[in-house]
Amino acid sequence: MEQVVKCNSLSAIYRNNNLILGGPHLIQFDTMQDNQIHIKIEQFGIREIMVTSKEDISVFELNSIFSRIERLLMLFDGTFLSLSEIRLHGTDEAEKNKLNSCKEHLMRGRLSYFSSADFCSYSVGKLLEFDTTLAAELFDKWEKLLDELDVVHQMYLYSLSNSGITVDVKCAFLIELAEPLVEIVKGHTNYFSTLIPGARGTTLKSCLDALITKYGVDIFEKELSNNSEQFLSAMVNSRVRIMHIKREQRGIYFNGNESVLYTLKMSLLYRRIIFEVLGISEINYRDNLLKCVSRLDKWNDVLEHFLLKLSK
C-alpha cells in the first residue's frame, strides 16, 4: 500500500501574465468544519493562497481545501488566475524529496477547467474583491453548496475553460444549467415553488424565463425590452442544436460571436444566483455587474446585430 505523503502547509502563487494584480488585499480565517486549518489569501501585484494545518496531514487533503478556495475566488474574479507555483512544507525533514515530487504531480494533474478561456478577463469580469467578502462562514456555506451542486458546477467551469470544445457547445451547456439552477434556488429560497424541472409543463424555456426575470433583468435588459419571447426562443434553440442534426433545427440561434456574448452573460447570471444562495448582498457587486454588462453590450456590435436579427 502506497504511503500517504503528509505536510502542514500548501502555498500557491499566482501571476496573471502581464497584468499586475491590485492590492494590497489580505484575508485570513480558520475553517469552521475543522479549526485545525488556517486560510490566508494575500494579493499585491501577485496573489498567494496559503492553507496551513496545525499538524501534518495528507497533501491531497490540503490540496482539496485549496481547490475549493480557488473555485470560490473564480466566481468573484470571473476567471482563474494563472497558477505559477505550488509550495509544500512539512515538519518531517525526511519527507522533503517526497513533497517536491508531490508538488510537481499537483501542478501536472490540475483539471483543465482551471485554465479559463481567453474571453474571460480578470480586469473585465471581476465582481468582488475577496477581502470584502470572504470569511469563515461564507467558505463553510460554499463547501456545502459545492457538494450539492456536484457536476453542475464542473459543467459551468468547463464551459468557461480554454478546452477545445467550441464556444457554441459551451454556451449550450450553460443554457442547459437553467434547470438545475432552478432546483438550487428552490432548495434555498422561497422562489420557483411551482417549477419542477424535468416534469411535464416545466420546460427549459420556463426555467430560463424564471431565472432571468428574477436575477437577470439588468443583465439581459436590452434583449428583454426588444423581444423577450424571441430572445428566450433563441436561447432554447441554441441549446437544442446539440440534440438534433442540422435539417431538424428550427428558428433563430446564436452564431459564434453571439455564443461568446451569451456564454459571458450566462456566466454573470450563474454567479449572481450563487451569490444569492451564499447570502452575498447584491449591494457589494451591483456596480461592477452593471459595468460588465455595459461592456458586453458594446462588444464589437454583436448585441446590436443580434437584436436586428430578432426583429426580422
N, C-alpha and C positions, 0 to 999 in steps of 0.2 A: 504494500500500500504506500502510495506516494506521501511523503512528509509534507505537512502544511507549513508553508513559509509564513512567519509572523513578523510584524513590525508595529510600531506605535505611532507613526506619523507618515502621512502622504501629503506632499505639496505638488501643486500643478501650476505651471507658469504659462501665461497666455500673452502672445504678441499678435496684434491684429494687422499683420502685413505692414503696410507703410503708415497706418493710422495710429497716432498716439492716443491712447485711451485717456479719458478725462479723469479728474480727481482733484484732491485726494478723497477717496471713499473708503470707509472701513466699517465692518460689522463683525461681531463675534458673539457666539452664544453656545450653550450646552444643549444638546438634543434632549427632548422631553422623554422619548421612549427609552433612552439609555444615557443617563447623565455622565457616563464614562467618556462620551465622545464630545469633543470641543471642535467647533467650526469657526474658522476665521477667514474672511474674504477682504482682501486689500487691493486697491487699484489706484495707481498714479503713474500714468504712462504705460504700464503693463498691469495685468491682473494676476493675482496669486490667490489660489484657494488652498487652505490648509485644514486637513482633517486629522485630529490628534486624539489618541486614546490614552487613558491613564496607565494602561498596561498593554503589553504586546498582544495583538490579535491577528487573525488571518489577514494577509494582504488583500485578499479578494473581498473580505468584509468591509475593509476601509474603502476599497475602490467602488464598491456598490453604493456606499453612502455618498462618496464623491460624485458618482454618476447621477444620482438623484438631485444633487445640488446643481450640476450642470444643466439638467433638463428644466429645472425651475428658472434658472437665470436666462435660458434661451427664450422663455416666454416674456421675460422683462425686456430682453435685448432685440428679439425678433430674428436672431441668428446665433449660431455657435461661433465663438471666437476661435482663432487658430491656436491649438494647444502645442506649445513648443517643447515642453519638458515635464516629466514626472520625476519626483524625488521621493525615495523611501528611506526611512530611518527606523532603526530598532535598537533595543538595549543590548542585544547579543552580538558581540563583535564577530563571532563565527558565522553569522548569517549574512555578512556584508556581500559576499560574492553571489549568494542566492538572491538577495534583494536587487542587485544590479541586473541579474538575469530576469527577474520578475518585472522590473520597470520597463525593460525592452519588450517583454511579452505584452504588457498592458498597452503600450503605445501601438504595437503592431496589431493587437486584437481589437482595437476600437471599432465599433459598428460604423457603417458608412454614413448613417444619418447624422453623426457628429460633425460632418463636413457639409455646411449649408450651401445651397445653390448661389450662383453669382448674383441673382436678382434679389437676394436677401442682403440687407445692408445694415450694419450696426448704427451707422450715422443717420440713417433714414428711418428705420423701423423701430427704434428703441422707444418703449413706452414708460418704463420705470427705472429709476436708479435703485440698485439693490439695497443701499444703506438707508433709504427712506421707507423701506417696506419689509425687508426680510428680518425675521426673528424666530425664536424657538417655536412659538405657537403656530406660525404660518408654515414653517417647514414640517411640523408634525401633521398638519392638515394636508399638505402636499404629498407626503409619503403615503397617507391613506388614500387620497384621491388617485394617485398614480397607480396604486394597486387595483383600485376599482376600474379605472379606465382600461387597464390591461393593453390589448393590442391596438385599441383605438388611438392611444397617444403615439404608439410606434408608427401607425399609418400616417398620422399628422406629420411626424418628424421626417419620415421618408419622402413625403410629398413636398417638403421644403428643402430636401437634401440635393447634393450635386450628383446623385446617382444617374445612371444612363437612361432612366425612364423619361420619356418625352413629357413635356410640360402639359399637354392636353390630358394625358393619363393622370398626372399628378393632380391636376385641377379636378378631374372627375372623382378621384378618391376623396378629396376634401369635401366636395359636394355630398358624397355618399355619407360622410360623417354626420350630416344633419340628423339622421335617425338616432344614433347612439347619444348625440349631444342632447336631444330631447329627453332621452331616458335619464341622463345625468342631471339635467335641470329639474326634472320631475322628482328625482330622489332627494334633492337638496333644497328645493323651494316649493312654493305653492302654485307654480305656474304649470301650464300644459296638462292639467289633470285629465282632460278629455282625449288627449292624443295617446294612441297606443301603437308605436312604430311596429310595422310588420303585420298588423291586423288589417282586415278589410276596412277601407274608408280612411285610414291614416296613411296617406301616400307620402312619397319623398317630397313632393311639391308642398303638401300641407305642413310638413316638418320645417322645410326651408322658410315658408311664409311665416310660421310662428316664431322661429328664431330671429329672422330678420326684422319682423315687426317689433319684437321685444328688445333685441340687442343691436340691431344693425341699421336703424333708420338713418343715422348720421353717416354710416359707412357707405350705404347704398342710396343716399339721398337723391342724387340726380337720376339714377335708374328708376327709382320708385316714383318720382314725380313725372317722369317721361311716359313710361308704360309698364306699370308694375306686373301686370299679368303676362305680358310678352317676355319680360325680363325673367320671371320665375320659370316660364316655359323654356327659355334658352338655357337656364341652369340645368333643368331636368334633362333636356335634350343632350346637353354636353356630357352628362353622366350616362345616359342611355346609349351613347355612341359606343361604349366599350362592351355593350351587351348584344349588339346587332351588327351584321355585315352592312356594307355601305348602302346597298339598294333598299334596305329596310329602314334606313334612318330618315327621320322626318323633322321638319321645322328648322328654326334658327339655332345654331350652336356656336360656341366660341372658337375663333381661329387661334393661331399660335400666339400672337401678341395679346389677344383678349384672354387667353388662358393664363398668361403670366400675370396680367392685371387682376384676374379674379382668384388666382391662387393666393396672391398677396392680400386681397380683400377678405377672402375666406379665412386666411390666417389671422387677420385682425379680429374677425368675428369670433373665431375659436378662442383666441387669447382673452378676449373680453368676457366670454362665457366662463372660462376657467377662473378668471379673476373674481367674478361674481360668486362662484361656488366656494372659492377660498376666502371670501369675505374682504377682498381688497376694494376699498372705496373708489368709485369712478372719479372722484374729485382729484385723486392722486395722479391720474394719467390722461384725463379727458383732453387737455390742451395738446398733448403730444399725439393723441389719437387723431384729432382733427387736422393737425399738421400733416400726419401721414396720409390721411385721406385726400387732403388738398393736393399733395404732391402726386399721388397716384392718379387723381382725376385729370391732372395736366400732363401726364406722361405720354409724350410722342403723339398726342391727339388720339390715342387709342379709344378712350371713352367716347369722345365726340363722334368718331366714325361708327362705333358700335351703336350709339343711340340713333344715328341716322339709319342704320340697318334695321333697328327695331321699328322705326316709324314707317317703313315702306310697306 
